[in-house]
Amino acid sequence: MISSHLAKEVVQELARSRLSNSLVQAVALLRQRNHPRMVNSLNDLLAYNKVVPSTPLSWKVSDELSDLFLIYLKSDPSPENLARVQYLLNINDSTSKALRAMKDRRLQNGAADEEFVF
């Protein structure tokens, strides 16, 4: 019989490895313009983060993180999830504010195409 302590450690280790995998998958889906699945990957990232709270994740191309955040923002997430994605993607408040304004401006203009930062 497996102890509850050992089971908890195994689940936490699995969640840690899945955190970074979820970011890699989200970026890959962003590049493929598969936005619904990209949002799902970010939601998976949030789920793993609930199991193992994480520090902000790193990525070499910060514009891709901004694009992830903008598309996630457009998916109409809860304020709590949006704040946590902002933290995990290491999006500072000024960038978040600019991306929110970009989203609002696009909605006001009625534009349907995605606008990417890069």
Backbone as XML, in Angstrom:
<?xml version="1.0"?>
<chain id="A" units="angstrom">
  <residue number="1" name="MET">
    <atom name="N" x="0.842" y="-1.179" z="0.000"/>
    <atom name="CA" x="0.000" y="0.000" z="0.000"/>
    <atom name="C" x="0.885" y="1.239" z="0.000"/>
  </residue>
  <residue number="2" name="ILE">
    <atom name="N" x="0.530" y="2.191" z="-0.826"/>
    <atom name="CA" x="1.313" y="3.421" z="-0.944"/>
    <atom name="C" x="0.861" y="4.419" z="0.128"/>
  </residue>
  <residue number="3" name="SER">
    <atom name="N" x="1.805" y="5.075" z="0.738"/>
    <atom name="CA" x="1.470" y="6.041" z="1.787"/>
    <atom name="C" x="0.939" y="7.324" z="1.157"/>
  </residue>
  <residue number="4" name="SER">
    <atom name="N" x="0.122" y="8.043" z="1.896"/>
    <atom name="CA" x="-0.438" y="9.296" z="1.384"/>
    <atom name="C" x="0.668" y="10.325" z="1.157"/>
  </residue>
  <residue number="5" name="HIS">
    <atom name="N" x="1.699" y="10.291" z="1.985"/>
    <atom name="CA" x="2.820" y="11.222" z="1.819"/>
    <atom name="C" x="3.551" y="10.955" z="0.505"/>
  </residue>
  <residue number="6" name="LEU">
    <atom name="N" x="3.808" y="9.701" z="0.201"/>
    <atom name="CA" x="4.487" y="9.328" z="-1.036"/>
    <atom name="C" x="3.615" y="9.673" z="-2.252"/>
  </residue>
  <residue number="7" name="ALA">
    <atom name="N" x="2.342" y="9.413" z="-2.145"/>
    <atom name="CA" x="1.419" y="9.732" z="-3.240"/>
    <atom name="C" x="1.414" y="11.235" z="-3.509"/>
  </residue>
  <residue number="8" name="LYS">
    <atom name="N" x="1.411" y="12.037" z="-2.448"/>
    <atom name="CA" x="1.428" y="13.496" z="-2.591"/>
    <atom name="C" x="2.713" y="13.947" z="-3.277"/>
  </residue>
  <residue number="9" name="GLU">
    <atom name="N" x="3.842" y="13.365" z="-2.904"/>
    <atom name="CA" x="5.120" y="13.716" z="-3.531"/>
    <atom name="C" x="5.132" y="13.377" z="-5.012"/>
  </residue>
  <residue number="10" name="VAL">
    <atom name="N" x="4.585" y="12.231" z="-5.362"/>
    <atom name="CA" x="4.544" y="11.809" z="-6.765"/>
    <atom name="C" x="3.673" y="12.771" z="-7.573"/>
  </residue>
  <residue number="11" name="VAL">
    <atom name="N" x="2.514" y="13.132" z="-7.048"/>
    <atom name="CA" x="1.617" y="14.057" z="-7.741"/>
    <atom name="C" x="2.280" y="15.423" z="-7.906"/>
  </residue>
  <residue number="12" name="GLN">
    <atom name="N" x="2.960" y="15.897" z="-6.871"/>
    <atom name="CA" x="3.627" y="17.192" z="-6.958"/>
    <atom name="C" x="4.757" y="17.180" z="-7.983"/>
  </residue>
  <residue number="13" name="GLU">
    <atom name="N" x="5.524" y="16.110" z="-8.028"/>
    <atom name="CA" x="6.613" y="16.012" z="-9.011"/>
    <atom name="C" x="6.048" y="15.969" z="-10.426"/>
  </residue>
  <residue number="14" name="LEU">
    <atom name="N" x="4.983" y="15.250" z="-10.622"/>
    <atom name="CA" x="4.331" y="15.190" z="-11.924"/>
    <atom name="C" x="3.829" y="16.582" z="-12.331"/>
  </residue>
  <residue number="15" name="ALA">
    <atom name="N" x="3.211" y="17.298" z="-11.406"/>
    <atom name="CA" x="2.699" y="18.639" z="-11.690"/>
    <atom name="C" x="3.839" y="19.598" z="-12.044"/>
  </residue>
  <residue number="16" name="ARG">
    <atom name="N" x="4.969" y="19.496" z="-11.356"/>
    <atom name="CA" x="6.125" y="20.345" z="-11.661"/>
    <atom name="C" x="6.597" y="20.139" z="-13.103"/>
  </residue>
  <residue number="17" name="SER">
    <atom name="N" x="6.692" y="18.893" z="-13.510"/>
    <atom name="CA" x="7.156" y="18.630" z="-14.877"/>
    <atom name="C" x="6.118" y="19.069" z="-15.902"/>
  </residue>
  <residue number="18" name="ARG">
    <atom name="N" x="4.860" y="18.947" z="-15.578"/>
    <atom name="CA" x="3.793" y="19.327" z="-16.510"/>
    <atom name="C" x="3.651" y="20.842" z="-16.645"/>
  </residue>
  <residue number="19" name="LEU">
    <atom name="N" x="4.061" y="21.597" z="-15.621"/>
    <atom name="CA" x="3.999" y="23.061" z="-15.695"/>
    <atom name="C" x="4.773" y="23.565" z="-16.908"/>
  </residue>
  <residue number="20" name="SER">
    <atom name="N" x="6.033" y="23.214" z="-16.984"/>
    <atom name="CA" x="6.845" y="23.707" z="-18.099"/>
    <atom name="C" x="6.387" y="23.102" z="-19.421"/>
  </residue>
  <residue number="21" name="ASN">
    <atom name="N" x="5.958" y="21.853" z="-19.414"/>
    <atom name="CA" x="5.449" y="21.229" z="-20.639"/>
    <atom name="C" x="4.215" y="21.966" z="-21.159"/>
  </residue>
  <residue number="22" name="SER">
    <atom name="N" x="3.373" y="22.440" z="-20.253"/>
    <atom name="CA" x="2.165" y="23.163" z="-20.663"/>
    <atom name="C" x="2.519" y="24.479" z="-21.345"/>
  </residue>
  <residue number="23" name="LEU">
    <atom name="N" x="3.562" y="25.148" z="-20.853"/>
    <atom name="CA" x="3.990" y="26.391" z="-21.496"/>
    <atom name="C" x="4.538" y="26.111" z="-22.893"/>
  </residue>
  <residue number="24" name="VAL">
    <atom name="N" x="5.354" y="25.091" z="-23.026"/>
    <atom name="CA" x="5.903" y="24.724" z="-24.334"/>
    <atom name="C" x="4.761" y="24.396" z="-25.297"/>
  </residue>
  <residue number="25" name="GLN">
    <atom name="N" x="3.793" y="23.637" z="-24.826"/>
    <atom name="CA" x="2.654" y="23.268" z="-25.670"/>
    <atom name="C" x="1.836" y="24.505" z="-26.054"/>
  </residue>
  <residue number="26" name="ALA">
    <atom name="N" x="1.620" y="25.414" z="-25.105"/>
    <atom name="CA" x="0.852" y="26.632" z="-25.398"/>
    <atom name="C" x="1.545" y="27.463" z="-26.476"/>
  </residue>
  <residue number="27" name="VAL">
    <atom name="N" x="2.859" y="27.597" z="-26.391"/>
    <atom name="CA" x="3.593" y="28.357" z="-27.405"/>
    <atom name="C" x="3.509" y="27.656" z="-28.765"/>
  </residue>
  <residue number="28" name="ALA">
    <atom name="N" x="3.650" y="26.343" z="-28.772"/>
    <atom name="CA" x="3.542" y="25.602" z="-30.035"/>
    <atom name="C" x="2.164" y="25.816" z="-30.665"/>
  </residue>
  <residue number="29" name="LEU">
    <atom name="N" x="1.125" y="25.781" z="-29.855"/>
    <atom name="CA" x="-0.234" y="25.981" z="-30.362"/>
    <atom name="C" x="-0.448" y="27.425" z="-30.808"/>
  </residue>
  <residue number="30" name="LEU">
    <atom name="N" x="0.192" y="28.364" z="-30.130"/>
    <atom name="CA" x="0.150" y="29.770" z="-30.558"/>
    <atom name="C" x="0.741" y="29.899" z="-31.953"/>
  </residue>
  <residue number="31" name="ARG">
    <atom name="N" x="1.885" y="29.281" z="-32.156"/>
    <atom name="CA" x="2.553" y="29.344" z="-33.461"/>
    <atom name="C" x="1.722" y="28.691" z="-34.553"/>
  </residue>
  <residue number="32" name="GLN">
    <atom name="N" x="0.918" y="27.702" z="-34.184"/>
    <atom name="CA" x="0.032" y="27.028" z="-35.143"/>
    <atom name="C" x="-1.302" y="27.756" z="-35.290"/>
  </residue>
  <residue number="33" name="ARG">
    <atom name="N" x="-1.474" y="28.814" z="-34.512"/>
    <atom name="CA" x="-2.726" y="29.597" z="-34.488"/>
    <atom name="C" x="-3.924" y="28.759" z="-34.053"/>
  </residue>
  <residue number="34" name="ASN">
    <atom name="N" x="-3.671" y="27.798" z="-33.201"/>
    <atom name="CA" x="-4.731" y="26.965" z="-32.643"/>
    <atom name="C" x="-5.084" y="27.540" z="-31.265"/>
  </residue>
  <residue number="35" name="HIS">
    <atom name="N" x="-5.812" y="28.635" z="-31.291"/>
    <atom name="CA" x="-6.066" y="29.387" z="-30.069"/>
    <atom name="C" x="-6.938" y="28.662" z="-29.042"/>
  </residue>
  <residue number="36" name="PRO">
    <atom name="N" x="-7.973" y="27.937" z="-29.459"/>
    <atom name="CA" x="-8.763" y="27.223" z="-28.440"/>
    <atom name="C" x="-7.922" y="26.215" z="-27.646"/>
  </residue>
  <residue number="37" name="ARG">
    <atom name="N" x="-7.093" y="25.454" z="-28.332"/>
    <atom name="CA" x="-6.244" y="24.480" z="-27.622"/>
    <atom name="C" x="-5.154" y="25.182" z="-26.826"/>
  </residue>
  <residue number="38" name="MET">
    <atom name="N" x="-4.688" y="26.337" z="-27.320"/>
    <atom name="CA" x="-3.700" y="27.110" z="-26.588"/>
    <atom name="C" x="-4.273" y="27.569" z="-25.246"/>
  </residue>
  <residue number="39" name="VAL">
    <atom name="N" x="-5.512" y="28.049" z="-25.272"/>
    <atom name="CA" x="-6.176" y="28.463" z="-24.030"/>
    <atom name="C" x="-6.324" y="27.264" z="-23.096"/>
  </residue>
  <residue number="40" name="ASN">
    <atom name="N" x="-6.665" y="26.100" z="-23.656"/>
    <atom name="CA" x="-6.751" y="24.888" z="-22.834"/>
    <atom name="C" x="-5.415" y="24.558" z="-22.187"/>
  </residue>
  <residue number="41" name="SER">
    <atom name="N" x="-4.319" y="24.741" z="-22.919"/>
    <atom name="CA" x="-2.994" y="24.478" z="-22.355"/>
    <atom name="C" x="-2.689" y="25.431" z="-21.203"/>
  </residue>
  <residue number="42" name="LEU">
    <atom name="N" x="-3.097" y="26.685" z="-21.352"/>
    <atom name="CA" x="-2.884" y="27.634" z="-20.251"/>
    <atom name="C" x="-3.770" y="27.285" z="-19.054"/>
  </residue>
  <residue number="43" name="ASN">
    <atom name="N" x="-4.965" y="26.788" z="-19.318"/>
    <atom name="CA" x="-5.810" y="26.332" z="-18.207"/>
    <atom name="C" x="-5.201" y="25.117" z="-17.518"/>
  </residue>
  <residue number="44" name="ASP">
    <atom name="N" x="-4.577" y="24.233" z="-18.296"/>
    <atom name="CA" x="-3.853" y="23.096" z="-17.711"/>
    <atom name="C" x="-2.713" y="23.608" z="-16.829"/>
  </residue>
  <residue number="45" name="LEU">
    <atom name="N" x="-2.000" y="24.605" z="-17.332"/>
    <atom name="CA" x="-0.912" y="25.198" z="-16.565"/>
    <atom name="C" x="-1.425" y="25.703" z="-15.217"/>
  </residue>
  <residue number="46" name="LEU">
    <atom name="N" x="-2.587" y="26.336" z="-15.227"/>
    <atom name="CA" x="-3.183" y="26.827" z="-13.975"/>
    <atom name="C" x="-3.535" y="25.681" z="-13.037"/>
  </residue>
  <residue number="47" name="ALA">
    <atom name="N" x="-4.024" y="24.582" z="-13.598"/>
    <atom name="CA" x="-4.378" y="23.427" z="-12.776"/>
    <atom name="C" x="-3.134" y="22.834" z="-12.121"/>
  </residue>
  <residue number="48" name="TYR">
    <atom name="N" x="-2.068" y="22.689" z="-12.889"/>
    <atom name="CA" x="-0.826" y="22.162" z="-12.313"/>
    <atom name="C" x="-0.270" y="23.120" z="-11.271"/>
  </residue>
  <residue number="49" name="ASN">
    <atom name="N" x="-0.452" y="24.405" z="-11.517"/>
    <atom name="CA" x="0.032" y="25.402" z="-10.566"/>
    <atom name="C" x="-0.727" y="25.344" z="-9.248"/>
  </residue>
  <residue number="50" name="LYS">
    <atom name="N" x="-1.969" y="24.904" z="-9.278"/>
    <atom name="CA" x="-2.711" y="24.743" z="-8.024"/>
    <atom name="C" x="-2.130" y="23.622" z="-7.185"/>
  </residue>
  <residue number="51" name="VAL">
    <atom name="N" x="-1.627" y="22.596" z="-7.838"/>
    <atom name="CA" x="-1.017" y="21.470" z="-7.128"/>
    <atom name="C" x="0.348" y="21.877" z="-6.583"/>
  </residue>
  <residue number="52" name="VAL">
    <atom name="N" x="1.121" y="22.554" z="-7.407"/>
    <atom name="CA" x="2.474" y="22.974" z="-7.027"/>
    <atom name="C" x="2.632" y="24.443" z="-7.394"/>
  </residue>
  <residue number="53" name="PRO">
    <atom name="N" x="2.405" y="25.348" z="-6.441"/>
    <atom name="CA" x="2.596" y="26.770" z="-6.745"/>
    <atom name="C" x="4.001" y="27.012" z="-7.308"/>
  </residue>
  <residue number="54" name="SER">
    <atom name="N" x="4.055" y="27.828" z="-8.348"/>
    <atom name="CA" x="5.288" y="28.047" z="-9.087"/>
    <atom name="C" x="5.670" y="29.517" z="-9.092"/>
  </residue>
  <residue number="55" name="THR">
    <atom name="N" x="6.936" y="29.742" z="-9.330"/>
    <atom name="CA" x="7.397" y="31.090" z="-9.601"/>
    <atom name="C" x="7.123" y="31.364" z="-11.074"/>
  </residue>
  <residue number="56" name="PRO">
    <atom name="N" x="7.256" y="32.617" z="-11.520"/>
    <atom name="CA" x="7.028" y="32.889" z="-12.940"/>
    <atom name="C" x="7.913" y="32.015" z="-13.819"/>
  </residue>
  <residue number="57" name="LEU">
    <atom name="N" x="7.337" y="31.577" z="-14.929"/>
    <atom name="CA" x="8.045" y="30.713" z="-15.865"/>
    <atom name="C" x="8.866" y="31.581" z="-16.818"/>
  </residue>
  <residue number="58" name="SER">
    <atom name="N" x="9.914" y="31.021" z="-17.365"/>
    <atom name="CA" x="10.755" y="31.804" z="-18.278"/>
    <atom name="C" x="10.600" y="31.286" z="-19.702"/>
  </residue>
  <residue number="59" name="TRP">
    <atom name="N" x="10.759" y="32.213" z="-20.631"/>
    <atom name="CA" x="10.693" y="31.905" z="-22.052"/>
    <atom name="C" x="11.567" y="32.922" z="-22.763"/>
  </residue>
  <residue number="60" name="LYS">
    <atom name="N" x="12.328" y="32.492" z="-23.751"/>
    <atom name="CA" x="13.286" y="33.385" z="-24.412"/>
    <atom name="C" x="12.623" y="34.514" z="-25.202"/>
  </residue>
  <residue number="61" name="VAL">
    <atom name="N" x="11.457" y="34.251" z="-25.775"/>
    <atom name="CA" x="10.794" y="35.241" z="-26.631"/>
    <atom name="C" x="9.635" y="35.864" z="-25.849"/>
  </residue>
  <residue number="62" name="SER">
    <atom name="N" x="9.902" y="37.017" z="-25.249"/>
    <atom name="CA" x="8.878" y="37.637" z="-24.394"/>
    <atom name="C" x="7.634" y="38.044" z="-25.182"/>
  </residue>
  <residue number="63" name="ASP">
    <atom name="N" x="7.794" y="38.351" z="-26.471"/>
    <atom name="CA" x="6.626" y="38.708" z="-27.281"/>
    <atom name="C" x="5.645" y="37.546" z="-27.385"/>
  </residue>
  <residue number="64" name="GLU">
    <atom name="N" x="6.160" y="36.331" z="-27.392"/>
    <atom name="CA" x="5.261" y="35.176" z="-27.434"/>
    <atom name="C" x="4.469" y="35.069" z="-26.135"/>
  </residue>
  <residue number="65" name="LEU">
    <atom name="N" x="5.083" y="35.410" z="-25.013"/>
    <atom name="CA" x="4.350" y="35.405" z="-23.743"/>
    <atom name="C" x="3.257" y="36.466" z="-23.771"/>
  </residue>
  <residue number="66" name="SER">
    <atom name="N" x="3.567" y="37.618" z="-24.350"/>
    <atom name="CA" x="2.548" y="38.669" z="-24.475"/>
    <atom name="C" x="1.399" y="38.212" z="-25.357"/>
  </residue>
  <residue number="67" name="ASP">
    <atom name="N" x="1.725" y="37.521" z="-26.440"/>
    <atom name="CA" x="0.674" y="37.005" z="-27.323"/>
    <atom name="C" x="-0.190" y="35.959" z="-26.610"/>
  </residue>
  <residue number="68" name="LEU">
    <atom name="N" x="0.461" y="35.086" z="-25.836"/>
    <atom name="CA" x="-0.302" y="34.104" z="-25.048"/>
    <atom name="C" x="-1.270" y="34.819" z="-24.120"/>
  </residue>
  <residue number="69" name="PHE">
    <atom name="N" x="-0.768" y="35.832" z="-23.436"/>
    <atom name="CA" x="-1.600" y="36.573" z="-22.486"/>
    <atom name="C" x="-2.762" y="37.272" z="-23.199"/>
  </residue>
  <residue number="70" name="LEU">
    <atom name="N" x="-2.485" y="37.903" z="-24.325"/>
    <atom name="CA" x="-3.537" y="38.612" z="-25.057"/>
    <atom name="C" x="-4.635" y="37.657" z="-25.516"/>
  </residue>
  <residue number="71" name="ILE">
    <atom name="N" x="-4.250" y="36.540" z="-26.064"/>
    <atom name="CA" x="-5.256" y="35.579" z="-26.531"/>
    <atom name="C" x="-6.013" y="34.991" z="-25.344"/>
  </residue>
  <residue number="72" name="TYR">
    <atom name="N" x="-5.308" y="34.716" z="-24.246"/>
    <atom name="CA" x="-5.989" y="34.221" z="-23.051"/>
    <atom name="C" x="-6.968" y="35.278" z="-22.542"/>
  </residue>
  <residue number="73" name="LEU">
    <atom name="N" x="-6.560" y="36.525" z="-22.567"/>
    <atom name="CA" x="-7.418" y="37.634" z="-22.154"/>
    <atom name="C" x="-8.703" y="37.667" z="-22.981"/>
  </residue>
  <residue number="74" name="LYS">
    <atom name="N" x="-8.566" y="37.415" z="-24.275"/>
    <atom name="CA" x="-9.719" y="37.432" z="-25.174"/>
    <atom name="C" x="-10.662" y="36.249" z="-24.942"/>
  </residue>
  <residue number="75" name="SER">
    <atom name="N" x="-10.195" y="35.227" z="-24.218"/>
    <atom name="CA" x="-11.044" y="34.061" z="-23.955"/>
    <atom name="C" x="-12.004" y="34.308" z="-22.795"/>
  </residue>
  <residue number="76" name="ASP">
    <atom name="N" x="-11.957" y="35.511" z="-22.232"/>
    <atom name="CA" x="-12.849" y="35.931" z="-21.144"/>
    <atom name="C" x="-12.693" y="35.056" z="-19.893"/>
  </residue>
  <residue number="77" name="PRO">
    <atom name="N" x="-11.456" y="34.953" z="-19.377"/>
    <atom name="CA" x="-11.227" y="34.140" z="-18.173"/>
    <atom name="C" x="-11.702" y="34.866" z="-16.921"/>
  </residue>
  <residue number="78" name="SER">
    <atom name="N" x="-11.770" y="34.146" z="-15.836"/>
    <atom name="CA" x="-12.098" y="34.784" z="-14.566"/>
    <atom name="C" x="-10.947" y="35.721" z="-14.195"/>
  </residue>
  <residue number="79" name="PRO">
    <atom name="N" x="-11.231" y="36.763" z="-13.431"/>
    <atom name="CA" x="-10.159" y="37.678" z="-13.009"/>
    <atom name="C" x="-9.030" y="36.957" z="-12.261"/>
  </residue>
  <residue number="80" name="GLU">
    <atom name="N" x="-9.388" y="35.942" z="-11.466"/>
    <atom name="CA" x="-8.372" y="35.200" z="-10.719"/>
    <atom name="C" x="-7.452" y="34.432" z="-11.662"/>
  </residue>
  <residue number="81" name="ASN">
    <atom name="N" x="-8.039" y="33.756" z="-12.654"/>
    <atom name="CA" x="-7.230" y="33.002" z="-13.612"/>
    <atom name="C" x="-6.357" y="33.931" z="-14.447"/>
  </residue>
  <residue number="82" name="LEU">
    <atom name="N" x="-6.914" y="35.059" z="-14.866"/>
    <atom name="CA" x="-6.144" y="36.009" z="-15.658"/>
    <atom name="C" x="-4.959" y="36.544" z="-14.853"/>
  </residue>
  <residue number="83" name="ALA">
    <atom name="N" x="-5.193" y="36.870" z="-13.602"/>
    <atom name="CA" x="-4.106" y="37.371" z="-12.751"/>
    <atom name="C" x="-3.031" y="36.314" z="-12.564"/>
  </residue>
  <residue number="84" name="ARG">
    <atom name="N" x="-3.437" y="35.066" z="-12.416"/>
    <atom name="CA" x="-2.460" y="33.997" z="-12.216"/>
    <atom name="C" x="-1.667" y="33.721" z="-13.502"/>
  </residue>
  <residue number="85" name="VAL">
    <atom name="N" x="-2.335" y="33.758" z="-14.658"/>
    <atom name="CA" x="-1.624" y="33.597" z="-15.927"/>
    <atom name="C" x="-0.648" y="34.754" z="-16.119"/>
  </residue>
  <residue number="86" name="GLN">
    <atom name="N" x="-1.072" y="35.957" z="-15.788"/>
    <atom name="CA" x="-0.177" y="37.119" z="-15.883"/>
    <atom name="C" x="1.073" y="36.890" z="-15.036"/>
  </residue>
  <residue number="87" name="TYR">
    <atom name="N" x="0.888" y="36.401" z="-13.822"/>
    <atom name="CA" x="2.016" y="36.129" z="-12.939"/>
    <atom name="C" x="2.913" y="35.023" z="-13.504"/>
  </residue>
  <residue number="88" name="LEU">
    <atom name="N" x="2.306" y="33.913" z="-13.907"/>
    <atom name="CA" x="3.093" y="32.778" z="-14.388"/>
    <atom name="C" x="3.851" y="33.088" z="-15.674"/>
  </residue>
  <residue number="89" name="LEU">
    <atom name="N" x="3.266" y="33.932" z="-16.539"/>
    <atom name="CA" x="3.943" y="34.309" z="-17.775"/>
    <atom name="C" x="4.900" y="35.478" z="-17.570"/>
  </residue>
  <residue number="90" name="ASN">
    <atom name="N" x="4.959" y="35.969" z="-16.347"/>
    <atom name="CA" x="5.858" y="37.071" z="-15.989"/>
    <atom name="C" x="5.556" y="38.333" z="-16.800"/>
  </residue>
  <residue number="91" name="ILE">
    <atom name="N" x="4.258" y="38.636" z="-16.925"/>
    <atom name="CA" x="3.798" y="39.830" z="-17.631"/>
    <atom name="C" x="3.657" y="40.936" z="-16.579"/>
  </residue>
  <residue number="92" name="ASN">
    <atom name="N" x="4.410" y="42.012" z="-16.735"/>
    <atom name="CA" x="4.326" y="43.081" z="-15.733"/>
    <atom name="C" x="3.029" y="43.876" z="-15.904"/>
  </residue>
  <residue number="93" name="ASP">
    <atom name="N" x="2.713" y="44.682" z="-14.918"/>
    <atom name="CA" x="1.437" y="45.401" z="-14.919"/>
    <atom name="C" x="1.301" y="46.376" z="-16.086"/>
  </residue>
  <residue number="94" name="SER">
    <atom name="N" x="2.389" y="47.040" z="-16.477"/>
    <atom name="CA" x="2.286" y="47.994" z="-17.585"/>
    <atom name="C" x="2.026" y="47.262" z="-18.909"/>
  </residue>
  <residue number="95" name="THR">
    <atom name="N" x="2.660" y="46.129" z="-19.101"/>
    <atom name="CA" x="2.408" y="45.333" z="-20.313"/>
    <atom name="C" x="0.980" y="44.801" z="-20.297"/>
  </residue>
  <residue number="96" name="SER">
    <atom name="N" x="0.530" y="44.341" z="-19.132"/>
    <atom name="CA" x="-0.839" y="43.848" z="-19.004"/>
    <atom name="C" x="-1.844" y="44.947" z="-19.357"/>
  </residue>
  <residue number="97" name="LYS">
    <atom name="N" x="-1.598" y="46.130" z="-18.859"/>
    <atom name="CA" x="-2.497" y="47.259" z="-19.125"/>
    <atom name="C" x="-2.530" y="47.571" z="-20.630"/>
  </residue>
  <residue number="98" name="ALA">
    <atom name="N" x="-1.361" y="47.572" z="-21.274"/>
    <atom name="CA" x="-1.296" y="47.842" z="-22.714"/>
    <atom name="C" x="-2.021" y="46.761" z="-23.510"/>
  </residue>
  <residue number="99" name="LEU">
    <atom name="N" x="-1.862" y="45.502" z="-23.116"/>
    <atom name="CA" x="-2.538" y="44.406" z="-23.815"/>
    <atom name="C" x="-4.046" y="44.461" z="-23.601"/>
  </residue>
  <residue number="100" name="ARG">
    <atom name="N" x="-4.468" y="44.839" z="-22.408"/>
    <atom name="CA" x="-5.909" y="44.997" z="-22.152"/>
    <atom name="C" x="-6.484" y="46.114" z="-23.030"/>
  </residue>
  <residue number="101" name="ALA">
    <atom name="N" x="-5.744" y="47.204" z="-23.155"/>
    <atom name="CA" x="-6.191" y="48.307" z="-24.010"/>
    <atom name="C" x="-6.248" y="47.867" z="-25.465"/>
  </residue>
  <residue number="102" name="MET">
    <atom name="N" x="-5.268" y="47.056" z="-25.892"/>
    <atom name="CA" x="-5.255" y="46.541" z="-27.261"/>
    <atom name="C" x="-6.492" y="45.679" z="-27.499"/>
  </residue>
  <residue number="103" name="LYS">
    <atom name="N" x="-6.824" y="44.821" z="-26.533"/>
    <atom name="CA" x="-8.004" y="43.966" z="-26.648"/>
    <atom name="C" x="-9.261" y="44.825" z="-26.754"/>
  </residue>
  <residue number="104" name="ASP">
    <atom name="N" x="-9.378" y="45.815" z="-25.877"/>
    <atom name="CA" x="-10.558" y="46.672" z="-25.879"/>
    <atom name="C" x="-10.672" y="47.469" z="-27.172"/>
  </residue>
  <residue number="105" name="ARG">
    <atom name="N" x="-9.545" y="47.947" z="-27.666"/>
    <atom name="CA" x="-9.543" y="48.720" z="-28.910"/>
    <atom name="C" x="-9.972" y="47.836" z="-30.077"/>
  </residue>
  <residue number="106" name="ARG">
    <atom name="N" x="-9.482" y="46.600" z="-30.120"/>
    <atom name="CA" x="-9.848" y="45.677" z="-31.190"/>
    <atom name="C" x="-11.347" y="45.357" z="-31.136"/>
  </residue>
  <residue number="107" name="LEU">
    <atom name="N" x="-11.883" y="45.195" z="-29.922"/>
    <atom name="CA" x="-13.306" y="44.889" z="-29.787"/>
    <atom name="C" x="-14.166" y="46.078" z="-30.213"/>
  </residue>
  <residue number="108" name="GLN">
    <atom name="N" x="-13.726" y="47.282" z="-29.880"/>
    <atom name="CA" x="-14.478" y="48.473" z="-30.261"/>
    <atom name="C" x="-14.499" y="48.662" z="-31.768"/>
  </residue>
  <residue number="109" name="ASN">
    <atom name="N" x="-13.407" y="48.314" z="-32.417"/>
    <atom name="CA" x="-13.324" y="48.447" z="-33.873"/>
    <atom name="C" x="-14.027" y="47.313" z="-34.597"/>
  </residue>
  <residue number="110" name="GLY">
    <atom name="N" x="-14.443" y="46.288" z="-33.846"/>
    <atom name="CA" x="-15.123" y="45.156" z="-34.462"/>
    <atom name="C" x="-14.215" y="44.235" z="-35.248"/>
  </residue>
  <residue number="111" name="ALA">
    <atom name="N" x="-12.925" y="44.319" z="-35.014"/>
    <atom name="CA" x="-11.976" y="43.504" z="-35.773"/>
    <atom name="C" x="-12.059" y="42.059" z="-35.306"/>
  </residue>
  <residue number="112" name="ALA">
    <atom name="N" x="-12.027" y="41.147" z="-36.244"/>
    <atom name="CA" x="-12.120" y="39.739" z="-35.908"/>
    <atom name="C" x="-10.774" y="39.041" z="-35.949"/>
  </residue>
  <residue number="113" name="ASP">
    <atom name="N" x="-9.829" y="39.586" z="-36.692"/>
    <atom name="CA" x="-8.508" y="38.941" z="-36.821"/>
    <atom name="C" x="-7.697" y="39.141" z="-35.545"/>
  </residue>
  <residue number="114" name="GLU">
    <atom name="N" x="-6.868" y="38.171" z="-35.264"/>
    <atom name="CA" x="-5.971" y="38.266" z="-34.125"/>
    <atom name="C" x="-4.842" y="39.226" z="-34.445"/>
  </residue>
  <residue number="115" name="GLU">
    <atom name="N" x="-4.488" y="40.052" z="-33.491"/>
    <atom name="CA" x="-3.357" y="40.945" z="-33.648"/>
    <atom name="C" x="-2.240" y="40.446" z="-32.764"/>
  </residue>
  <residue number="116" name="PHE">
    <atom name="N" x="-1.112" y="40.116" z="-33.380"/>
    <atom name="CA" x="0.004" y="39.587" z="-32.624"/>
    <atom name="C" x="1.005" y="40.692" z="-32.341"/>
  </residue>
  <residue number="117" name="VAL">
    <atom name="N" x="1.673" y="40.562" z="-31.243"/>
    <atom name="CA" x="2.684" y="41.534" z="-30.848"/>
    <atom name="C" x="3.914" y="41.402" z="-31.737"/>
  </residue>
  <residue number="118" name="PHE">
    <atom name="N" x="4.320" y="40.158" z="-32.046"/>
    <atom name="CA" x="5.547" y="39.967" z="-32.825"/>
    <atom name="C" x="5.292" y="40.017" z="-34.303"/>
  </residue>
</chain>
